[in-house]
Amino acid sequence: MRNRIDIDYVHSRAIVREIGERLRASLKPEPKLPARLKTQIDRLCELEPSPSIAPEAEHWKTPRR
């Protein structure tokens, strides 16, 4: 590591909080979808269940005895 700087917990948390506040201020909230489009997307999700990304894990869904 180049020029390592050790800071204490209090200052570390203050830096993290400041970064979080600045990110929240700079990121815009996503616009809401029109109601009709949201309804269609929800319906599509109901009609087409997504396949598992881990097919070998399907047996985990069965309850253990």
Number of C-alpha atoms within 10 A of each C-alpha: 4 4 5 6 6 7 9 7 9 8 10 11 12 11 12 10 12 11 12 12 11 10 11 11 10 9 8 8 8 6 6 7 9 8 9 9 10 12 12 11 12 11 11 11 11 10 9 8 8 8 7 9 8 7 8 8 9 10 8 8 7 7 6 5 3
